[in-house]
Amino acid sequence: MLTVHSTLLYLHIVAGVIAMIIFWVPVTTRKGGLNHRRFGRVYVAIMYTVAVSAIIMSVMVLAAPTYFKADWFVNSKNPEQLKMNIYGFWTLLLVLSLLTYTAVNQAVLALKTKYDRSLARRWYHLCAPIALLLSSIVLFGFTVNGIGNKVLGYVFSTFSMVSALQVLHYAYAKQVAPKRWLIEHLSSMCGSGIAVYTAFFAFGARHVLAELGQWQLVFWILPGLLGGIAIHFWTRKYSAQAVA
């Protein structure tokens, strides 16, 4: 199982790097154009790989922390506290992984539900936002009880709960604006890009940023903050048509 975990980790890293590069092609090319659609499909496939591999790895560690992180327990003076810290941090990673998967899936789903949102209510499309909502509630509970980083716990659990509810609202709302599918597609696709860049700065560059101490938290939150602003301006010209 350690080999499986290591293989998934390398696959996750390689796919993440490729996604960071390809992300900008559909973003900068003409919407609906050949390159936008072609590279968009490639980006989606890679991001599914990134998200699913991260979800599996997170579940593996949460299911057997003493096995997958055995070396952490060798010299631990308080193994039970260490185990709880692992639960808190890997629940955060699971939430972020599910958030990424939900964003990618919602971006694809939005294109298929232009005229009929019943597809969004099928069980296999509801699994992701429901899992995201439940795991976010668990993360929030851990944070309230002092398990894990409070700032990251409260920020990402709250944001993820809101995101999950928004996806469910899109699926079950009696009526949405005619162009709402477009806003869902643009914002979700951009959101998935935010996730991959957050992962890069928070994990890929952690050795470089280690000397910053608690200021490292900025690199967890900054991509989302800047991305949120970008989403606002990117979708602004469509908002008048998309408001229900």
N, C-alpha and C positions, 0 to 999 in steps of 0.2 A: 504493500500500500504506500510505502514511502516513495517507491519508484513512480507510482502513479501520480502522487502529489508533486514530485519534482518535475515530471514530464508536463503536467498541467501548468506548473509555474513557468517553465520555459516557454511553453506555447502561449501563455497569457502575456508574457513580456514581449515576445516577438510580435504577436498580433497587436498589442497596444502601441508599439512603436510605429507599425505600418498604419494603424488607424489615425494616429496623430498627423501623419503626413497626408493621407488621402482625404481626411476630413475637409481640408480647404478647397478641394476641387469642386464638389457639389455646392459648397457654400458660395464660391466666387463665380461659378459659371451660370449661364442663363437658365433660369428655372424652367423645367420642362424640356430643355434642350437635350441633345443626344449625350453629351459628356456629363451633364447633370444626372441623367437617369442611369447611365452606364456606371459611372464611378459611385453613384449613390448606392446601387445594388452591391457593388464590391465592398463599400464602406459598411453597409448594413451586415453583410455576411461576416466581416471581420469583427465587428462590434458584438455580434451574437457570440462569437468565439471568445472574445474578451470577457463578456459578462457571464456566460455559462461556466467557463473555466474557473472564474473567481467565485461563483456561487458554490460549485462543487468543492473547491478547496476550503472555503469558509465552513461549509457543513462538515467536512471531514475533521477539521480541527476542533470544531465545537462538539462533535460527537466523541472524539477521543483526544483531548488535549494532552494527556500524559504520554500518549504514544507518539503523536506527531511533533510534540515539543519536549520530548524526553530530556534533551540536553539542558533545557531551562530548569528542570527540576533537580538536577544532580546536586547542585550546591545551594539550592533554595532553603532558606531558614524557615520559610512559612509557605509550604506547598499549597495549602488551601487558599491562601490569599492570592498566590500566583495563579492558581486555577481560575479564581473569580475574575482576576484581571484579564486573563486570556478570554474568558467568556464575554467580558465587556467589550474588549477591543475587536474580537472576531465577529461579534454581533454587529458592531459598527461596520466592519468590512462586508458582512452579509447584506446589510441594509444598502450600502453603496452599490454593491453588485446587483441587487434586485432593482435599485433605482435606475441603474444603467440599462438593464434588460428591459424594464418597463418603458423607459424613454425610447429605446430603439424600436420596440414592438409597437408603441403608440404612433411613432412616426410612420411606420409602414402601414399600420391599420388605418390611419387617417386617410390615406390615399384610396383605401378600399371601401371607405364608408362615406363617400361624398354624398350619396343619395339615400343610403340605407344603413343606419347604425345598428341594425339587429346583429350584424356580424360581431360587433364589439361586445355583445352580451353572451356570446358563446363561452362555455366554461373554460376552454383552453386559453382564451384571451383574458379572462377574469382572474385566472390563477396568479399572474404576476402582480397586479395591483393589490390583490387581497393579501398575498404573501408579504408584499412590501409594507402594507398597513400593519399587519400583525407583528412583523419583525421590528418595525419602528416603535410600536407600543412597548415591546419587550426592551428595546434599547432605551426608551424614555424611562422605563421602570428601573433599569440598571443605573441610569444616571441619577435619578432621584435618590437611590440608595447608596450613592457615592462610589459606584463601580465604573471605572473608566474615566476618561477625560470629560469634565463637566461641560466645557465649552463646545467641544465637538459633539458630545452626546445630545445636548439640548438643540444645537443648531441643526444637525442632520436628522435627528428623530422627528423634530417638528416639520422641517422642510419635506421630508419623505412622506409623512402622514398627509400633509397638504397635497403633495403631488399624487399620491394614491387616490385620494378623494376626488381630485380633479379628473383623473382618468375614469373613475367610476361614474362621476357626474356626466361626463361626455357620453358614456355608454347608456345611461338610464334617463337622462333629461328628456322631458316630453318634447321639447323643441329647442333647437340651437340655430344660430344664424347660418345662412346659406354658405358662407365662406369659412365657417368655424373649422372645418376639416383642414383648411390651409394653415391656419394659425397653429392647430395641433401638430401638423407635420413640421412646420418650421421651428417651433419652439422645442418640440421633442428631439428633433435632430440636433439642434444646437445644444440642448441639454446633455445629450450623449457625448458630444464633443467636450463639454465642460467636465464631464466625469473622467474622461481619459486624460485630460490635462491636469486635473486635480490629482489623479493617481500618480502621474509622472512627477509632479512637484513634491507631493507628500511622501512618496516611496522611492522613486527613481533617483531623486536628488537629495535623499535624506542624509547621506553621508556628508555632502557638501554643506547642508543646512544645519547639521547637528550642533554647531557652535552657537547657533542663534537661540538655543534654549526654547522657552515658551513662545518666542516669536515665530517658531516653525508653524504654529497654528495659523498664521496669516496665509501660508501657502496652501492650507486646506480650504480656507474660506474665500481667498481672493479670486480664484478662477470662477467660482460660482457667482460672486458679486459682479465681476466684470462681464461674465457671460450673461447674467440677468439683464444688465444694462444693454448689452448687444442685442439680446432677444427683443427687448422693448423697442429699440430703434429699427431692428430688422423687420419686425412685424407691424410697425406703426402705420405704414401706408395701407395695410389690409384691415386694420382694426375697426375702421368705420363700417366696413361691410360685415365684420365678424361679430359685432356686439349683438347679443340676442335681444 
